Amino acid sequence: MFPAEALGWLAALYLAASLLCFIAYALDKSAAVAGRRRISERTLLTLGFIGGWPGGLLAQQLLRHKTRKASFLIAFWVCVVVNVILLVVLYRLFTQ
């Protein structure tokens, strides 16, 4: 069985990473509008990969940011799919 404590830590990780990722998208959007130095796409994708993808997805929709560049969107969705696959694998390992 998947330990309840591990679920709590995993949920906290996803919440914190999502919040951080959302803030990073917001800062990058603000920098883009103002013509300031931007946050790298690699940083945004890394934040998404470590569990912040829900926050990244929310930021994309609410802020209308990073929604047009195909190469970024493909990389983002690859990160999401890999992340979900890893979660499923972990769940199956601990529930057998």
N, CA, C and O of each residue as an XYZ file, in Angstrom:
384
protein
N       0.841     -1.186      0.000
C       0.000      0.000      0.000
C       0.887      1.251      0.000
O       1.946      1.275      0.627
N       0.444      2.266     -0.700
C       1.191      3.521     -0.783
C       1.105      4.213      0.563
O       0.004      4.516      1.022
N       2.234      4.471      1.211
C       2.205      5.085      2.543
C       1.527      6.453      2.529
O       1.788      7.280      1.655
N       0.655      6.675      3.505
C      -0.076      7.939      3.590
C       0.886      9.119      3.732
O       0.641     10.195      3.187
N       1.966      8.915      4.455
C       2.940      9.988      4.637
C       3.569     10.382      3.297
O       3.802     11.561      3.030
N       3.840      9.370      2.457
C       4.415      9.646      1.144
C       3.435     10.433      0.280
O       3.835     11.328     -0.464
N       2.152     10.098      0.382
C       1.145     10.847     -0.370
C       1.108     12.300      0.061
O       0.964     13.196     -0.771
N       1.237     12.537      1.357
C       1.256     13.906      1.869
C       2.438     14.690      1.340
O       2.295     15.844      0.936
N       3.612     14.065      1.342
C       4.804     14.728      0.833
C       4.696     14.982     -0.669
O       5.096     16.038     -1.159
N       4.156     14.013     -1.387
C       3.993     14.161     -2.829
C       3.019     15.296     -3.154
O       3.266     16.100     -4.053
N       1.922     15.352     -2.420
C       0.944     16.432     -2.621
C       1.570     17.787     -2.300
O       1.347     18.762     -3.018
N       2.348     17.848     -1.231
C       3.011     19.106     -0.858
C       4.021     19.517     -1.929
O       4.134     20.698     -2.257
N       4.755     18.544     -2.473
C       5.714     18.827     -3.543
C       4.997     19.395     -4.764
O       5.423     20.403     -5.329
N       3.920     18.754     -5.164
C       3.180     19.233     -6.331
C       2.586     20.622     -6.097
O       2.604     21.467     -6.992
N       2.070     20.851     -4.913
C       1.489     22.157     -4.609
C       2.560     23.253     -4.637
O       2.370     24.302     -5.251
N       3.685     22.997     -3.966
C       4.767     23.985     -3.921
C       5.355     24.223     -5.317
O       5.578     25.367     -5.714
N       5.602     23.139     -6.053
C       6.172     23.273     -7.392
C       5.198     23.986     -8.330
O       5.615     24.781     -9.172
N       3.914     23.704     -8.187
C       2.906     24.355     -9.027
C       2.831     25.849     -8.738
O       2.729     26.664     -9.655
N       2.883     26.198     -7.473
C       2.853     27.610     -7.099
C       4.092     28.330     -7.645
O       3.991     29.416     -8.215
N       5.245     27.716     -7.463
C       6.494     28.294     -7.964
C       6.470     28.418     -9.490
O       6.917     29.422    -10.045
N       5.954     27.406    -10.151
C       5.884     27.419    -11.611
C       4.925     28.508    -12.093
O       5.227     29.215    -13.054
N       3.779     28.649    -11.438
C       2.818     29.693    -11.802
C       3.464     31.071    -11.651
O       3.329     31.925    -12.527
N       4.156     31.279    -10.549
C       4.821     32.563    -10.308
C       5.885     32.821    -11.378
O       6.027     33.946    -11.858
N       6.633     31.777    -11.749
C       7.664     31.933    -12.781
C       7.036     32.336    -14.115
O       7.560     33.209    -14.807
N       5.929     31.712    -14.476
C       5.230     32.091    -15.704
C       4.760     33.546    -15.630
O       4.897     34.300    -16.594
N       4.206     33.931    -14.476
C       3.714     35.311    -14.315
C       4.855     36.313    -14.432
O       4.708     37.350    -15.079
N       5.991     36.009    -13.809
C       7.153     36.900    -13.908
C       7.658     36.977    -15.342
O       8.030     38.049    -15.817
N       7.670     35.837    -16.032
C       8.127     35.823    -17.415
C       7.180     36.604    -18.308
O       7.627     37.327    -19.198
N       5.887     36.470    -18.088
C       4.899     37.238    -18.867
C       5.096     38.738    -18.643
O       5.074     39.523    -19.591
N       5.288     39.126    -17.386
C       5.509     40.532    -17.052
C       6.778     41.051    -17.721
O       6.798     42.163    -18.248
N       7.837     40.241    -17.696
C       9.097     40.639    -18.323
C       8.933     40.761    -19.837
O       9.495     41.666    -20.454
N       8.175     39.865    -20.422
C       7.950     39.911    -21.872
C       7.217     41.187    -22.268
O       7.574     41.837    -23.251
N       6.207     41.535    -21.509
C       5.425     42.741    -21.805
C       6.279     44.000    -21.634
O       6.176     44.943    -22.419
N       7.125     44.001    -20.596
C       7.941     45.183    -20.290
C       9.263     45.225    -21.054
O       9.992     46.214    -20.976
N       9.574     44.164    -21.787
C      10.826     44.137    -22.536
C      12.042     43.883    -21.663
O      13.161     44.226    -22.045
N      11.837     43.284    -20.493
C      12.950     42.968    -19.589
C      13.479     41.558    -19.863
O      12.947     40.817    -20.690
N      14.533     41.224    -19.145
C      15.138     39.900    -19.253
C      14.118     38.839    -18.848
O      13.411     38.997    -17.853
N      14.047     37.761    -19.621
C      13.038     36.724    -19.448
C      13.568     35.538    -18.660
O      14.777     35.363    -18.507
N      12.653     34.736    -18.167
C      12.982     33.451    -17.546
C      13.129     32.451    -18.688
O      12.300     32.423    -19.597
N      14.168     31.639    -18.649
C      14.419     30.722    -19.762
C      13.327     29.653    -19.850
O      12.722     29.262    -18.852
N      13.103     29.199    -21.081
C      12.140     28.119    -21.283
C      12.592     26.859    -20.559
O      11.765     26.099    -20.057
N      13.881     26.639    -20.504
C      14.409     25.466    -19.798
C      13.996     25.498    -18.327
O      13.628     24.469    -17.760
N      14.057     26.680    -17.712
C      13.651     26.820    -16.308
C      12.160     26.527    -16.149
O      11.762     25.800    -15.238
N      11.341     27.090    -17.030
C       9.904     26.852    -16.959
C       9.585     25.365    -17.137
O       8.745     24.818    -16.423
N      10.253     24.718    -18.085
C      10.020     23.295    -18.320
C      10.517     22.444    -17.155
O       9.878     21.456    -16.793
N      11.642     22.816    -16.571
C      12.163     22.080    -15.420
C      11.205     22.174    -14.234
O      10.944     21.181    -13.555
N      10.690     23.366    -13.995
C       9.714     23.537    -12.911
C       8.477     22.682    -13.167
O       7.912     22.103    -12.239
N       8.065     22.608    -14.410
C       6.931     21.758    -14.752
C       7.240     20.294    -14.544
O       6.400     19.543    -14.047
N       8.436     19.880    -14.919
C       8.816     18.474    -14.809
C       8.905     18.001    -13.362
O       8.578     16.852    -13.065
N       9.344     18.872    -12.463
C       9.488     18.435    -11.064
C       8.165     18.457    -10.295
O       8.141     18.318     -9.073
N       7.075     18.634    -11.027
C       5.768     18.564    -10.390
C       4.967     19.836    -10.496
O       3.839     19.900    -10.008
N       5.525     20.847    -11.123
C       4.830     22.119    -11.217
C       3.973     22.278    -12.457
O       3.432     23.356    -12.701
N       3.841     21.211    -13.248
C       3.085     21.331    -14.490
C       1.627     21.756    -14.292
O       1.095     22.452    -15.157
N       0.948     21.375    -13.197
C      -0.420     21.905    -13.049
C      -0.428     23.436    -12.946
O      -1.298     24.093    -13.517
N       0.537     23.996    -12.223
C       0.652     25.445    -12.119
C       1.029     26.073    -13.447
O       0.548     27.154    -13.786
N       1.890     25.397    -14.203
C       2.262     25.886    -15.527
C       1.079     25.883    -16.475
O       0.879     26.832    -17.233
N       0.299     24.819    -16.431
C      -0.884     24.734    -17.277
C      -1.903     25.812    -16.912
O      -2.489     26.450    -17.787
N      -2.101     26.004    -15.621
C      -3.018     27.045    -15.162
C      -2.541     28.429    -15.603
O      -3.337     29.253    -16.054
N      -1.239     28.677    -15.470
C      -0.679     29.968    -15.884
C      -0.828     30.170    -17.389
O      -1.143     31.272    -17.840
N      -0.606     29.119    -18.161
C      -0.766     29.243    -19.610
C      -2.181     29.698    -19.955
O      -2.376     30.548    -20.824
N      -3.152     29.132    -19.274
C      -4.545     29.456    -19.583
C      -4.966     30.815    -19.019
O      -5.580     31.615    -19.725
N      -4.643     31.074    -17.765
C      -5.077     32.326    -17.137
C      -4.316     33.546    -17.644
O      -4.890     34.622    -17.813
N      -3.021     33.368    -17.883
C      -2.186     34.493    -18.294
C      -2.018     34.585    -19.809
O      -1.458     35.555    -20.319
N      -2.504     33.572    -20.524
C      -2.323     33.498    -21.976
C      -0.850     33.669    -22.332
O      -0.475     34.505    -23.153
N      -0.035     32.847    -21.682
C       1.415     32.933    -21.858
C       1.966     31.562    -22.225
O       1.575     30.548    -21.647
N       2.864     31.544    -23.176
C       3.515     30.324    -23.653
C       2.498     29.370    -24.274
O       2.563     28.158    -24.065
N       1.561     29.925    -25.035
C       0.511     29.094    -25.633
C       0.634     28.978    -27.149
O      -0.154     28.269    -27.775
N       1.604     29.658    -27.747
C       1.710     29.660    -29.213
C       2.948     28.961    -29.761
O       2.905     28.405    -30.858
N       4.025     28.980    -29.031
C       5.275     28.421    -29.547
C       5.210     26.895    -29.510
O       5.248     26.285    -28.441
N       5.113     26.297    -30.682
C       4.904     24.851    -30.793
C       6.003     24.039    -30.109
O       5.710     23.060    -29.423
N       7.253     24.433    -30.288
C       8.348     23.650    -29.694
C       8.260     23.646    -28.168
O       8.545     22.630    -27.533
N       7.870     24.770    -27.582
C       7.707     24.824    -26.128
C       6.535     23.957    -25.694
O       6.645     23.203    -24.727
N       5.418     24.058    -26.399
C       4.230     23.278    -26.033
C       4.482     21.779    -26.142
O       4.021     21.010    -25.298
N       5.200     21.365    -27.160
C       5.524     19.937    -27.294
C       6.379     19.494    -26.123
O       6.113     18.453    -25.521
N       7.404     20.271    -25.792
C       8.276     19.921    -24.663
C       7.487     19.915    -23.356
O       7.689     19.045    -22.509
N       6.591     20.883    -23.194
C       5.770     20.956    -21.979
C       4.928     19.689    -21.843
O       4.911     19.066    -20.782
N       4.230     19.308    -22.917
C       3.358     18.138    -22.835
C       4.140     16.837    -22.701
O       3.643     15.884    -22.101
N       5.337     16.777    -23.240
C       6.198     15.608    -23.011
C       6.530     15.522    -21.523
O       6.495     14.437    -20.942
N       6.851     16.653    -20.905
C       7.119     16.678    -19.462
C       5.909     16.212    -18.666
O       6.049     15.461    -17.701
N       4.730     16.651    -19.062
C       3.500     16.247    -18.368
C       3.305     14.738    -18.486
O       3.052     14.064    -17.487
N       3.422     14.211    -19.689
C       3.211     12.778    -19.914
C       4.229     11.955    -19.133
O       3.861     10.979    -18.481
N       5.496     12.333    -19.189
C       6.536     11.605    -18.445
C       6.247     11.677    -16.950
O       6.397     10.683    -16.240
N       5.836     12.836    -16.476
C       5.524     13.019    -15.064
C       4.382     12.103    -14.635
O       4.464     11.447    -13.596
N       3.332     12.058    -15.422
C       2.176     11.211    -15.091
C       2.567      9.735    -15.147
O       2.153      8.954    -14.290
N       3.354      9.350    -16.137
C       3.813      7.961    -16.226
C       4.609      7.591    -14.982
O       4.409      6.515    -14.419
N       5.508      8.469    -14.546
C       6.287      8.199    -13.337
C       5.388      8.056    -12.112
O       5.637      7.204    -11.260
N       4.360      8.870    -12.018
C       3.421      8.757    -10.898
C       2.686      7.425    -10.922
O       2.505      6.793     -9.882
N       2.261      6.998    -12.110
C       1.575      5.720    -12.237
C       2.502      4.573    -11.858
O       2.098      3.650    -11.150
N       3.739      4.632    -12.327
C       4.721      3.587    -11.991
C       4.954      3.537    -10.482
O       4.954      2.457     -9.890
N       5.151      4.691     -9.861
C       5.339      4.726     -8.410
C       4.121      4.161     -7.673
O       4.260      3.397     -6.718
N       2.944      4.542     -8.124
C       1.715      4.057     -7.492
C       1.628      2.529     -7.596
O       1.303      1.850     -6.622
N       1.918      2.007     -8.778
C       1.841      0.547     -8.974
C       2.892     -0.186     -8.164
O       2.637     -1.274     -7.647
N       4.073      0.405     -8.053
C       5.126     -0.238     -7.249
C       4.725     -0.354     -5.792
O       4.997     -1.366     -5.146
N       4.078      0.680     -5.275
C       3.752      0.702     -3.865
C       2.398      0.105     -3.516
O       2.068     -0.027     -2.337
N       1.609     -0.256     -4.520
C       0.286     -0.827     -4.224
C       0.200     -2.292     -4.567
O      -0.879     -2.878     -4.485
N       1.303     -2.901     -4.950
C       1.269     -4.338     -5.259
C       1.452     -5.167     -4.028
O       1.450     -6.395     -4.105
